[in-house]
Amino acid sequence: MARYRDALPQLAGGVFLTDAGVETDLIFNRGIEIREFACHTLLPDASGRQALADYFRGFLELAASLDLGFILDSQTWKTHMHWAADLGESADELRAANEASVRFIAELRDEHASNAQPVVLNAVVGPRGDAYAPDAEIAAQAAEEYHAQQLAWLAATDVDMVSALTFTQTDEATGFVRAAVAVGLPVVVSFTVETDGRLPSGQPLGEAIEAVDAATDPAPAYYMVNCAHPDHFFSAFGGQDWTRRVRGLRCNASRLSHAELDESETLDDGDPVELGAQYRDVLKTLPWLNVFGGCCGSDIRHVSEIARAIRN
C-alpha cells in the first residue's frame, strides 16, 4: 500500500536525497553490464539484483546517517513499450517488470525501516525515445495516450509518486502529467537541458516549465533538472516566478555535452567536492530547493559531498 501518495513529505519541507547515476556507476565503477541500459533487466538475476541492492543501500545509509529523507527510485526508466523490441519483451513482461521493480524498492524501504525520516517510493519513467537526442516531436495528446499504459501499471503498485525523468519536450511532459493525474499519481517533471541551459528543442527551461503548468492547471507537484552539469543551467535561474516551481536537482558530474557523453567510452566523474560546492551556490539563489542527488557520472561520493555542502 502506498504510504505518501496523498501527501508527499518533501512538499512539507526538510531535505531529501536521491541516488546518483545508477547506470554509469554500475557499468564503469563496478564492471556490471546492463542490457540496453535498462536496469530492470538486472532484477531477475541474483548477482544483478544484489548489485542494485548494494548500490541503493549505500544511499539509504547515507540519508539515515545525516537524518535526511530519501527518494527511492524504481528501475522503470525504460520499462515502456517504446523499448519493447530492443529489450525483446512483451507488454505483459514489461508490466511484470514495473511491478517487480516497485516490490524491490519497497523491500529496501522495509529493510531500512529504522530511518527516522521518510523514504518515498518514486517510479521513474523516461521519455519515448532518446533522452539525449529526441527521435521525433510528440504531441501532448499522443504522449498522454502513450504513457497512460505504464502509469496505469504503476498506479496499481505501492509506489508513492512518479517522475518524468530526462524529459526533453514540453508537449510530452504535458501528456505525461495528464496521464499521471488521470490515475491518481503525484507527478514530478524533470527536464534535461543542453550546455546552453535550453531543452534540445532550443526552448528555455523557464518557458518549458511555464508551458506545462499552463497546460495542466498546474498539476506537477514540482519540477527538477537532471542529466546536466550546474554550469549548463545555473545562469537560467534568476528572480523569475517559474524558478519557485523547481524543487530538486540531479546533476551530471561531467561538464561534457550530451553528444560528447554519448560518444565517450570512459567515465568522466568530475570533481565531487566542486559539485557539492556548486549545489550550495545554487541553493543560495533558490533556497526552497530540498531534493538533491546526482545523474550521469556521479556516485555515492558526489551525493555525500552534496549532502554535506547543503547542510553546511
WOHU-V342042 format. One record per backbone hydrogen bond with DSSP energy under -1.0 kcal/mol. NH is the residue of the N-H (numbers start at 1). CO is the residue of the C=O. Records with the same first field share a line. If there is no record, write none. Layout:
NH = CO ; CO
This chain:
7 = 4
11 = 8
12 = 9
16 = 290
17 = 69
18 = 292
21 = 298
22 = 20
25 = 21
26 = 22
27 = 23
28 = 24
29 = 25
30 = 25
32 = 26
37 = 34
38 = 35
41 = 38
42 = 39
49 = 45
50 = 46
51 = 47
52 = 48
53 = 49
54 = 50
55 = 51
56 = 52
57 = 53
58 = 54
60 = 56
61 = 57
62 = 58
63 = 59
64 = 60
65 = 61
66 = 62
67 = 64
68 = 63
69 = 15
70 = 118
71 = 17
72 = 120
74 = 122
80 = 78
83 = 80
84 = 81
87 = 83
88 = 84
89 = 84
94 = 90
95 = 91
96 = 92
97 = 93
98 = 94
99 = 95
100 = 96
101 = 97
102 = 98
103 = 99
104 = 100
105 = 101
106 = 102
107 = 103
108 = 104
109 = 105
110 = 106
111 = 107
112 = 108
113 = 110
115 = 112
120 = 70
122 = 72
123 = 161
125 = 163
126 = 77
129 = 127
143 = 139
144 = 140
145 = 141
146 = 142
147 = 143
148 = 144
149 = 146
151 = 147
152 = 148
153 = 149
154 = 150
155 = 151
157 = 154
160 = 121
161 = 121
162 = 186
163 = 123
164 = 188
165 = 125 ; 163
167 = 190
173 = 169
174 = 170
175 = 171
176 = 172
177 = 173
178 = 174
179 = 175
180 = 176
181 = 177
182 = 178
184 = 181
185 = 180
188 = 162
189 = 222
190 = 164
191 = 224
192 = 167
194 = 198
197 = 194
199 = 203
202 = 199
208 = 204
209 = 205
210 = 206
211 = 207
212 = 208
213 = 209
214 = 210
215 = 211
217 = 213
221 = 187
223 = 245
224 = 189
225 = 248
226 = 191
227 = 250
232 = 229
233 = 230
234 = 230
236 = 233
237 = 234
243 = 240
244 = 241
245 = 242
246 = 243
247 = 223
248 = 223
249 = 291
250 = 225
252 = 228
253 = 296
261 = 257
262 = 258
263 = 259
264 = 260
275 = 271
276 = 272
277 = 273
278 = 274
279 = 275
280 = 276
281 = 277
282 = 278
283 = 279
284 = 280
285 = 281
286 = 282
289 = 286
290 = 247
291 = 247
292 = 16
293 = 249
294 = 19
295 = 251
298 = 295
303 = 299
304 = 300
305 = 301
306 = 302
307 = 303
308 = 304
309 = 305
310 = 306
311 = 307
312 = 308
